[in-house]
Structures are given as structure tokens and as C-alpha cells.
Amino acid sequence: MPGSDVFTGTIDLLILKALTWGPRHGYAVGRWIRETTEDALVIQEGALYPALHRLERKEFVSEQWGESETGRQAKYYTLTARGRAQLRREASRFESYATAVARALAVT
């Protein structure tokens, strides 16, 4: 699935959702997406970190350095109030889109 337009358009949405339960470092965000989708979606570092930086520039997430589970320094990302609002908007838009595509695919 990587490389498809549908996948590319959902990375930001998935990252914002991954951060709804609190701060996570980049690897943990990618792991959450992979585990939650039962390995159907695996976001490579080359797509994940640019997306995190893009979301930070838009002020949808903030960053702070902290210590990871392994004792190493890691950048933790937190969903901002602006990011929560964006997540609500994008989730609604995506659900409408997915419903429309499902309707089209069901036509025989």
C-alpha cells in the first residue's frame, strides 16, 4: 500500500490519532499504526518523520525531548488543541470519503 495516493493522504490523520493517548516518540507512533492496522499499514521512517515535522510546522503537534523506554533521548510529540480540532475535521472528512468509495465499489 505505500506509495498510493490514498495512503499518502492518510498519514497525517493516522499520526494525529496515534497521539490522542498522550506523547509518543516517532518510533512509537509508527509502531502504533502498524499494530493497530495489524501490519496492513507500515509507515517507513522516510515518510513518518517528514510528516511529523510538517504537523509540527502547522502547530498540530508540539515536540519535547525526553527519555525513551530504553533510556535513550528521544523527541516526543504531543497533540495540540489545534491538532485535536484538525483530527476531528479530517476524521469526519475521511469517513465521508470512505463511505462514498465503498458505495461506488458495491455497485454491480
GUTORZA-864128 format. One record per atom (N, C-alpha, C): residue in three letters; atom name; x, y, z. Coordinates in nm, 2 decimals. Each point is the difference from the previous one (the first is absolute). Example, Ala and Ser with C-alpha at 12.3 -4.5 7.8 and 13.67 -1.06 7.14 Angstrom:
DRENLO; Ala; N; 1.32; -0.57; 0.78
DRENLO; Ala; CA; -0.09; 0.12; 0.00
DRENLO; Ala; C; 0.09; 0.12; 0.00
DRENLO; Ser; N; -0.04; 0.11; -0.07
DRENLO; Ser; CA; 0.09; 0.11; 0.00
DRENLO; Ser; C; -0.08; 0.11; 0.08
END
This chain:
DRENLO; Met; N; 0.08; -0.12; 0.00
DRENLO; Met; CA; -0.08; 0.12; 0.00
DRENLO; Met; C; 0.08; 0.13; 0.00
DRENLO; Pro; N; 0.13; 0.00; 0.05
DRENLO; Pro; CA; 0.08; 0.12; -0.01
DRENLO; Pro; C; 0.01; 0.05; -0.14
DRENLO; Gly; N; -0.01; 0.13; -0.01
DRENLO; Gly; CA; 0.02; 0.06; -0.13
DRENLO; Gly; C; -0.14; 0.04; -0.07
DRENLO; Ser; N; -0.11; -0.06; 0.05
DRENLO; Ser; CA; -0.12; 0.03; -0.06
DRENLO; Ser; C; -0.05; 0.14; 0.06
DRENLO; Asp; N; -0.08; 0.07; -0.08
DRENLO; Asp; CA; -0.05; 0.13; 0.04
DRENLO; Asp; C; -0.08; -0.01; 0.12
DRENLO; Val; N; -0.08; -0.10; 0.01
DRENLO; Val; CA; -0.09; -0.02; 0.12
DRENLO; Val; C; 0.08; -0.01; 0.12
DRENLO; Phe; N; 0.11; -0.08; 0.00
DRENLO; Phe; CA; 0.09; -0.01; 0.12
DRENLO; Phe; C; 0.06; 0.13; 0.03
DRENLO; Thr; N; 0.06; 0.06; -0.10
DRENLO; Thr; CA; 0.07; 0.13; 0.03
DRENLO; Thr; C; -0.10; 0.10; 0.06
DRENLO; Gly; N; -0.12; 0.00; -0.04
DRENLO; Gly; CA; -0.10; 0.10; 0.05
DRENLO; Gly; C; -0.04; -0.03; 0.14
DRENLO; Thr; N; 0.03; -0.12; 0.06
DRENLO; Thr; CA; -0.05; -0.04; 0.13
DRENLO; Thr; C; 0.11; 0.00; 0.10
DRENLO; Ile; N; 0.13; 0.03; -0.03
DRENLO; Ile; CA; 0.11; -0.01; 0.09
DRENLO; Ile; C; -0.03; 0.10; 0.12
DRENLO; Asp; N; -0.03; 0.13; -0.04
DRENLO; Asp; CA; -0.02; 0.10; 0.10
DRENLO; Asp; C; -0.11; -0.04; 0.10
DRENLO; Leu; N; -0.11; -0.05; -0.06
DRENLO; Leu; CA; -0.11; -0.04; 0.08
DRENLO; Leu; C; 0.03; -0.11; 0.10
DRENLO; Leu; N; 0.08; -0.10; -0.05
DRENLO; Leu; CA; 0.04; -0.11; 0.09
DRENLO; Leu; C; 0.10; 0.04; 0.11
DRENLO; Ile; N; 0.08; 0.09; -0.04
DRENLO; Ile; CA; 0.10; 0.06; 0.10
DRENLO; Ile; C; -0.08; 0.07; 0.11
DRENLO; Leu; N; -0.09; 0.09; -0.04
DRENLO; Leu; CA; -0.08; 0.07; 0.10
DRENLO; Leu; C; -0.07; -0.09; 0.09
DRENLO; Lys; N; -0.06; -0.11; -0.06
DRENLO; Lys; CA; -0.08; -0.09; 0.08
DRENLO; Lys; C; 0.10; -0.07; 0.10
DRENLO; Ala; N; 0.12; -0.04; -0.04
DRENLO; Ala; CA; 0.09; -0.07; 0.08
DRENLO; Ala; C; 0.04; 0.08; 0.12
DRENLO; Leu; N; -0.01; 0.13; -0.01
DRENLO; Leu; CA; 0.04; 0.09; 0.11
DRENLO; Leu; C; -0.11; 0.04; 0.10
DRENLO; Thr; N; -0.12; -0.05; -0.03
DRENLO; Thr; CA; -0.12; 0.03; 0.09
DRENLO; Thr; C; 0.02; -0.05; 0.14
DRENLO; Trp; N; 0.08; -0.11; 0.02
DRENLO; Trp; CA; 0.01; -0.05; 0.13
DRENLO; Trp; C; 0.12; 0.05; 0.08
DRENLO; Gly; N; 0.07; 0.10; -0.06
DRENLO; Gly; CA; 0.11; 0.06; 0.07
DRENLO; Gly; C; 0.12; 0.01; -0.08
DRENLO; Pro; N; 0.11; 0.05; 0.05
DRENLO; Pro; CA; 0.12; 0.02; -0.08
DRENLO; Pro; C; 0.06; -0.13; -0.04
DRENLO; Arg; N; 0.06; 0.00; -0.12
DRENLO; Arg; CA; 0.07; -0.12; -0.05
DRENLO; Arg; C; 0.12; 0.05; -0.08
DRENLO; His; N; 0.10; -0.08; 0.00
DRENLO; His; CA; 0.11; 0.03; -0.09
DRENLO; His; C; -0.03; -0.06; -0.14
DRENLO; Gly; N; 0.08; 0.04; -0.10
DRENLO; Gly; CA; -0.03; -0.04; -0.13
DRENLO; Gly; C; -0.02; -0.15; -0.03
DRENLO; Tyr; N; 0.10; -0.08; 0.06
DRENLO; Tyr; CA; -0.01; -0.14; -0.02
DRENLO; Tyr; C; -0.13; -0.06; 0.06
DRENLO; Ala; N; -0.04; 0.05; 0.12
DRENLO; Ala; CA; -0.12; -0.05; 0.06
DRENLO; Ala; C; -0.12; 0.04; -0.08
DRENLO; Val; N; 0.00; 0.11; -0.07
DRENLO; Val; CA; -0.11; 0.04; -0.09
DRENLO; Val; C; -0.01; -0.10; -0.11
DRENLO; Gly; N; 0.11; -0.03; -0.07
DRENLO; Gly; CA; 0.00; -0.10; -0.10
DRENLO; Gly; C; -0.04; -0.13; 0.04
DRENLO; Arg; N; 0.04; -0.04; 0.12
DRENLO; Arg; CA; -0.03; -0.13; 0.06
DRENLO; Arg; C; -0.15; -0.01; 0.02
DRENLO; Trp; N; -0.06; 0.11; 0.06
DRENLO; Trp; CA; -0.14; 0.00; 0.03
DRENLO; Trp; C; -0.08; -0.02; -0.13
DRENLO; Ile; N; 0.04; 0.07; -0.11
DRENLO; Ile; CA; -0.08; -0.01; -0.12
DRENLO; Ile; C; 0.02; -0.14; -0.06
DRENLO; Arg; N; 0.11; -0.06; 0.01
DRENLO; Arg; CA; 0.03; -0.13; -0.05
DRENLO; Arg; C; -0.09; -0.11; 0.08
DRENLO; Glu; N; 0.01; 0.01; 0.13
DRENLO; Glu; CA; -0.07; -0.09; 0.08
DRENLO; Glu; C; -0.15; 0.01; -0.01
DRENLO; Thr; N; -0.05; 0.13; 0.00
DRENLO; Thr; CA; -0.14; 0.02; -0.01
DRENLO; Thr; C; -0.06; -0.05; -0.13
DRENLO; Thr; N; 0.07; 0.01; -0.10
DRENLO; Thr; CA; -0.05; -0.04; -0.13
DRENLO; Thr; C; 0.04; -0.14; -0.04
DRENLO; Glu; N; 0.05; -0.07; 0.11
DRENLO; Glu; CA; 0.04; -0.14; -0.02
DRENLO; Glu; C; 0.10; -0.02; -0.12
DRENLO; Asp; N; 0.10; 0.09; 0.00
DRENLO; Asp; CA; 0.10; -0.01; -0.10
DRENLO; Asp; C; -0.04; 0.04; -0.14
DRENLO; Ala; N; -0.12; 0.05; -0.02
DRENLO; Ala; CA; -0.05; 0.04; -0.13
DRENLO; Ala; C; 0.07; 0.13; -0.05
DRENLO; Leu; N; 0.02; 0.08; 0.10
DRENLO; Leu; CA; 0.07; 0.13; -0.03
DRENLO; Leu; C; 0.13; 0.01; 0.08
DRENLO; Val; N; 0.11; 0.01; -0.07
DRENLO; Val; CA; 0.13; 0.02; 0.06
DRENLO; Val; C; 0.06; 0.12; -0.06
DRENLO; Ile; N; 0.02; 0.10; 0.08
DRENLO; Ile; CA; 0.05; 0.13; -0.04
DRENLO; Ile; C; 0.15; 0.00; 0.02
DRENLO; Gln; N; 0.07; 0.01; -0.11
DRENLO; Gln; CA; 0.15; 0.01; 0.00
DRENLO; Gln; C; 0.04; 0.13; 0.06
DRENLO; Glu; N; 0.12; 0.00; 0.06
DRENLO; Glu; CA; 0.06; 0.12; 0.06
DRENLO; Glu; C; 0.00; 0.11; -0.09
DRENLO; Gly; N; 0.03; -0.02; -0.13
DRENLO; Gly; CA; 0.01; 0.10; -0.10
DRENLO; Gly; C; -0.13; 0.07; -0.03
DRENLO; Ala; N; -0.11; -0.05; 0.04
DRENLO; Ala; CA; -0.13; 0.06; -0.01
DRENLO; Ala; C; -0.05; 0.05; 0.14
DRENLO; Leu; N; 0.03; -0.07; 0.10
DRENLO; Leu; CA; -0.05; 0.03; 0.14
DRENLO; Leu; C; 0.06; 0.13; 0.05
DRENLO; Tyr; N; 0.13; 0.01; 0.00
DRENLO; Tyr; CA; 0.06; 0.12; 0.06
DRENLO; Tyr; C; -0.02; 0.13; -0.07
DRENLO; Pro; N; 0.00; 0.00; -0.14
DRENLO; Pro; CA; -0.04; 0.12; -0.07
DRENLO; Pro; C; -0.15; 0.04; 0.04
DRENLO; Ala; N; -0.09; -0.10; 0.01
DRENLO; Ala; CA; -0.14; 0.03; 0.04
DRENLO; Ala; C; 0.00; 0.06; 0.14
DRENLO; Leu; N; 0.07; -0.06; 0.09
DRENLO; Leu; CA; 0.00; 0.06; 0.14
DRENLO; Leu; C; 0.05; 0.14; 0.00
DRENLO; His; N; 0.11; 0.03; -0.08
DRENLO; His; CA; 0.05; 0.14; -0.01
DRENLO; His; C; -0.10; 0.09; -0.07
DRENLO; Arg; N; -0.07; -0.05; -0.10
DRENLO; Arg; CA; -0.11; 0.08; -0.06
DRENLO; Arg; C; -0.11; 0.03; 0.09
DRENLO; Leu; N; -0.04; -0.09; 0.08
DRENLO; Leu; CA; -0.11; 0.02; 0.10
DRENLO; Leu; C; 0.05; 0.10; 0.11
DRENLO; Glu; N; 0.13; -0.01; 0.03
DRENLO; Glu; CA; 0.05; 0.10; 0.10
DRENLO; Glu; C; 0.00; 0.14; -0.06
DRENLO; Arg; N; 0.04; 0.02; -0.12
DRENLO; Arg; CA; 0.00; 0.13; -0.06
DRENLO; Arg; C; -0.14; 0.06; -0.01
DRENLO; Lys; N; -0.10; -0.09; -0.01
DRENLO; Lys; CA; -0.14; 0.05; -0.01
DRENLO; Lys; C; -0.06; 0.01; 0.14
DRENLO; Glu; N; 0.08; -0.02; 0.10
DRENLO; Glu; CA; -0.03; 0.01; 0.15
DRENLO; Glu; C; -0.11; -0.10; 0.04
DRENLO; Phe; N; -0.01; -0.12; -0.07
DRENLO; Phe; CA; -0.09; -0.10; 0.04
DRENLO; Phe; C; 0.06; -0.09; 0.10
DRENLO; Val; N; 0.13; 0.00; 0.01
DRENLO; Val; CA; 0.08; -0.08; 0.10
DRENLO; Val; C; 0.11; 0.09; 0.05
DRENLO; Ser; N; 0.04; -0.03; 0.13
DRENLO; Ser; CA; 0.12; 0.07; 0.05
DRENLO; Ser; C; 0.10; -0.11; 0.04
DRENLO; Glu; N; 0.12; 0.04; 0.02
DRENLO; Glu; CA; 0.10; -0.09; 0.03
DRENLO; Glu; C; 0.08; 0.03; 0.12
DRENLO; Gln; N; 0.05; -0.10; 0.07
DRENLO; Gln; CA; 0.08; 0.02; 0.12
DRENLO; Gln; C; 0.09; -0.13; 0.01
DRENLO; Trp; N; 0.13; 0.03; 0.04
DRENLO; Trp; CA; 0.09; -0.11; 0.02
DRENLO; Trp; C; -0.03; -0.07; 0.13
DRENLO; Gly; N; 0.01; -0.13; 0.00
DRENLO; Gly; CA; -0.02; -0.08; 0.12
DRENLO; Gly; C; 0.08; -0.13; -0.01
DRENLO; Glu; N; -0.01; -0.08; 0.10
DRENLO; Glu; CA; 0.07; -0.13; 0.00
DRENLO; Glu; C; -0.10; -0.11; -0.04
DRENLO; Ser; N; 0.05; -0.09; -0.09
DRENLO; Ser; CA; -0.09; -0.11; -0.05
DRENLO; Ser; C; 0.01; -0.11; 0.10
DRENLO; Glu; N; -0.08; -0.11; -0.04
DRENLO; Glu; CA; 0.00; -0.12; 0.09
DRENLO; Glu; C; 0.13; -0.06; 0.01
DRENLO; Thr; N; 0.09; 0.02; -0.10
DRENLO; Thr; CA; 0.13; -0.06; 0.00
DRENLO; Thr; C; 0.11; 0.09; 0.07
DRENLO; Gly; N; -0.05; 0.11; 0.05
DRENLO; Gly; CA; 0.10; 0.09; 0.07
DRENLO; Gly; C; 0.07; 0.10; -0.10
DRENLO; Arg; N; -0.04; 0.00; -0.12
DRENLO; Arg; CA; 0.06; 0.09; -0.10
DRENLO; Arg; C; -0.08; 0.13; -0.01
DRENLO; Gln; N; 0.07; 0.11; -0.04
DRENLO; Gln; CA; -0.07; 0.12; -0.03
DRENLO; Gln; C; -0.08; -0.01; -0.12
DRENLO; Ala; N; -0.13; 0.05; 0.00
DRENLO; Ala; CA; -0.09; -0.01; -0.12
DRENLO; Ala; C; -0.08; 0.12; 0.00
DRENLO; Lys; N; -0.04; 0.04; -0.12
DRENLO; Lys; CA; -0.09; 0.11; -0.01
DRENLO; Lys; C; -0.15; -0.05; 0.01
DRENLO; Tyr; N; -0.07; 0.05; 0.09
DRENLO; Tyr; CA; -0.14; -0.04; 0.02
DRENLO; Tyr; C; -0.09; 0.11; -0.06
DRENLO; Tyr; N; -0.10; -0.05; -0.06
DRENLO; Tyr; CA; -0.10; 0.08; -0.07
DRENLO; Tyr; C; -0.13; 0.00; 0.08
DRENLO; Thr; N; -0.07; 0.11; 0.01
DRENLO; Thr; CA; -0.12; 0.02; 0.08
DRENLO; Thr; C; -0.10; 0.07; -0.09
DRENLO; Leu; N; -0.13; -0.05; 0.00
DRENLO; Leu; CA; -0.10; 0.06; -0.07
DRENLO; Leu; C; -0.04; 0.13; 0.07
DRENLO; Thr; N; -0.01; 0.11; -0.08
DRENLO; Thr; CA; -0.04; 0.13; 0.05
DRENLO; Thr; C; -0.16; 0.01; -0.01
DRENLO; Ala; N; -0.05; 0.11; 0.06
DRENLO; Ala; CA; -0.14; 0.02; -0.02
DRENLO; Ala; C; -0.04; 0.02; -0.15
DRENLO; Arg; N; 0.09; 0.07; -0.07
DRENLO; Arg; CA; -0.02; 0.02; -0.14
DRENLO; Arg; C; 0.00; -0.13; -0.07
DRENLO; Gly; N; 0.09; -0.09; 0.04
DRENLO; Gly; CA; 0.01; -0.13; -0.06
DRENLO; Gly; C; -0.13; -0.09; 0.03
DRENLO; Arg; N; -0.05; 0.01; 0.12
DRENLO; Arg; CA; -0.13; -0.07; 0.03
DRENLO; Arg; C; -0.11; 0.05; -0.09
DRENLO; Ala; N; -0.01; 0.13; -0.02
DRENLO; Ala; CA; -0.10; 0.05; -0.09
DRENLO; Ala; C; 0.02; -0.05; -0.14
DRENLO; Gln; N; 0.12; 0.00; -0.05
DRENLO; Gln; CA; 0.03; -0.05; -0.13
DRENLO; Gln; C; -0.03; -0.15; -0.01
DRENLO; Leu; N; 0.03; -0.08; 0.10
DRENLO; Leu; CA; -0.03; -0.14; 0.00
DRENLO; Leu; C; -0.15; -0.02; -0.02
DRENLO; Arg; N; -0.09; 0.07; 0.08
DRENLO; Arg; CA; -0.14; -0.01; -0.02
DRENLO; Arg; C; -0.05; 0.03; -0.14
DRENLO; Arg; N; 0.06; 0.11; -0.06
DRENLO; Arg; CA; -0.04; 0.04; -0.13
DRENLO; Arg; C; 0.04; -0.11; -0.10
DRENLO; Glu; N; 0.12; -0.04; 0.00
DRENLO; Glu; CA; 0.06; -0.10; -0.09
DRENLO; Glu; C; -0.07; -0.13; 0.01
DRENLO; Ala; N; -0.03; -0.04; 0.13
DRENLO; Ala; CA; -0.06; -0.13; 0.02
DRENLO; Ala; C; -0.14; 0.00; -0.07
DRENLO; Ser; N; -0.07; 0.11; 0.02
DRENLO; Ser; CA; -0.14; 0.01; -0.06
DRENLO; Ser; C; 0.01; 0.00; -0.15
DRENLO; Arg; N; 0.09; 0.07; -0.05
DRENLO; Arg; CA; 0.02; 0.01; -0.15
DRENLO; Arg; C; 0.04; -0.14; -0.05
DRENLO; Phe; N; 0.09; -0.07; 0.07
DRENLO; Phe; CA; 0.04; -0.13; -0.05
DRENLO; Phe; C; -0.11; -0.10; 0.01
DRENLO; Glu; N; -0.08; 0.00; 0.10
DRENLO; Glu; CA; -0.11; -0.09; 0.02
DRENLO; Glu; C; -0.10; 0.02; -0.12
DRENLO; Ser; N; -0.03; 0.12; -0.04
DRENLO; Ser; CA; -0.09; 0.03; -0.11
DRENLO; Ser; C; 0.06; -0.05; -0.13
DRENLO; Tyr; N; 0.13; 0.02; -0.02
DRENLO; Tyr; CA; 0.07; -0.05; -0.11
DRENLO; Tyr; C; 0.00; -0.15; -0.01
DRENLO; Ala; N; 0.03; -0.07; 0.11
DRENLO; Ala; CA; 0.00; -0.15; 0.00
DRENLO; Ala; C; -0.14; -0.05; -0.03
DRENLO; Thr; N; -0.11; 0.06; 0.05
DRENLO; Thr; CA; -0.13; -0.04; -0.02
DRENLO; Thr; C; -0.03; 0.01; -0.15
DRENLO; Ala; N; 0.04; 0.11; -0.06
DRENLO; Ala; CA; -0.03; 0.03; -0.14
DRENLO; Ala; C; 0.07; -0.10; -0.09
DRENLO; Val; N; 0.13; -0.04; 0.03
DRENLO; Val; CA; 0.07; -0.09; -0.07
DRENLO; Val; C; -0.06; -0.14; 0.01
DRENLO; Ala; N; -0.04; -0.04; 0.12
DRENLO; Ala; CA; -0.07; -0.13; 0.03
DRENLO; Ala; C; -0.12; -0.01; -0.08
DRENLO; Arg; N; -0.08; 0.11; -0.01
DRENLO; Arg; CA; -0.12; 0.00; -0.08
DRENLO; Arg; C; 0.03; -0.03; -0.15
DRENLO; Ala; N; 0.10; 0.07; -0.05
DRENLO; Ala; CA; 0.04; -0.02; -0.14
DRENLO; Ala; C; 0.05; -0.14; -0.03
DRENLO; Leu; N; 0.07; -0.05; 0.09
DRENLO; Leu; CA; 0.06; -0.14; -0.02
DRENLO; Leu; C; -0.11; -0.11; 0.01
DRENLO; Ala; N; -0.11; 0.03; 0.07
DRENLO; Ala; CA; -0.11; -0.09; 0.02
DRENLO; Ala; C; -0.09; -0.01; -0.12
DRENLO; Val; N; 0.01; 0.09; -0.09
DRENLO; Val; CA; -0.09; 0.00; -0.12
DRENLO; Val; C; 0.04; -0.12; -0.09
DRENLO; Thr; N; -0.10; -0.07; -0.04
DRENLO; Thr; CA; 0.03; -0.12; -0.08
DRENLO; Thr; C; -0.06; 0.02; -0.14
END
